[in-house]
Amino acid sequence: MAKPKIAIVIGSTRPGRFGDKPAAWIKALGDKRSDLSFEVVDLRDYPMPLFDEEVSPAWAPSKNEVARKWQDKIAEYDGFIFTAAEYNHAPTGVLKNALDYAAAGWVNKPAAFVGYGGVGGARAVEQLRLIAIELQLAPVKTAVHIMWSVMMEARDGKDLAEFGYLNDGANGMLDQLAWLANALKAARAADEKEAKAA
Ligand SMILES: Cc1cc2nc3c(=O)[nH]c(=O)nc-3n(C[C@H](O)[C@H](O)[C@H](O)COP(=O)(O)O)c2cc1C
């Protein structure tokens, strides 16, 4: 079985966003591993309107072309890492919208979170875990939380990789993601095989 393919979804799109830094850092860390492959997926490349389909994509194909492109992209992956900015104690609207705009592509795949903000994006990450469960994503226990002071140092040019405890936490998160990604990939393949045989 090919190694699981993980999307690192940048969950904010505003000009001057911080989100590029955690995405690049976790990608570099992930690329050191041999058990998973990683790609960065930027929501700026999927400029979807605020959800305006008649029904959920779980029930009918979306009419919006960008939404269909987004759904096809999500379907390529075996797991997800979301960078989680915190806007007013919640996930960003653009990330919630992107989560709403896909359905089948999330099901039975693991999700991990790299939060950042005043309390490391913890409030946004906790809400994302609840949303993930409804989408039948499987959130892993460990998340990364980048605190405000660290964000400021990173904005001033310090590489996130220089914070050893962040690397340790992220590696623990990636270990959990790898285990679940492999287990769920095998389980999805077994389901598909069974469905074909029926
Ligand atoms: C609309 C808005 C609301 C915010 N609310 C919070 C918040 O509730 N908690 C927090 O820790 N940071 C908050 N911030 C600060 C963000 O943590 C900070 O701007 C961060 O860089 C946002 O991520 P981004 O740069 O990738 O967009 C807010 C920022 C914006 C733009």
The ligand as an ORCA input file, in Angstrom:
! r2SCAN-3c Opt
* xyz 0 1
  C     -10.849     39.066     12.821
  C      -9.758     38.643     13.767
  C     -10.105     38.165     15.013
  C      -9.124     37.709     15.903
  N      -9.498     37.139     17.083
  C      -8.555     36.520     17.829
  C      -8.950     35.719     18.937
  O     -10.102     35.611     19.288
  N      -7.975     35.068     19.616
  C      -6.659     35.144     19.264
  O      -5.833     34.506     19.895
  N      -6.259     35.907     18.226
  C      -7.175     36.576     17.495
  N      -6.801     37.319     16.410
  C      -5.378     37.507     16.145
  C      -4.860     36.349     15.322
  O      -4.448     35.314     16.197
  C      -3.666     36.776     14.455
  O      -4.023     37.907     13.699
  C      -3.225     35.670     13.545
  O      -2.076     36.095     12.846
  C      -4.338     35.303     12.576
  O      -3.958     34.304     11.673
  P      -3.615     34.664     10.147
  O      -2.510     35.712     10.218
  O      -3.129     33.387      9.533
  O      -4.842     35.228      9.522
  C      -7.760     37.800     15.529
  C      -7.426     38.314     14.265
  C      -8.409     38.707     13.392
  C      -8.007     39.199     12.012
*
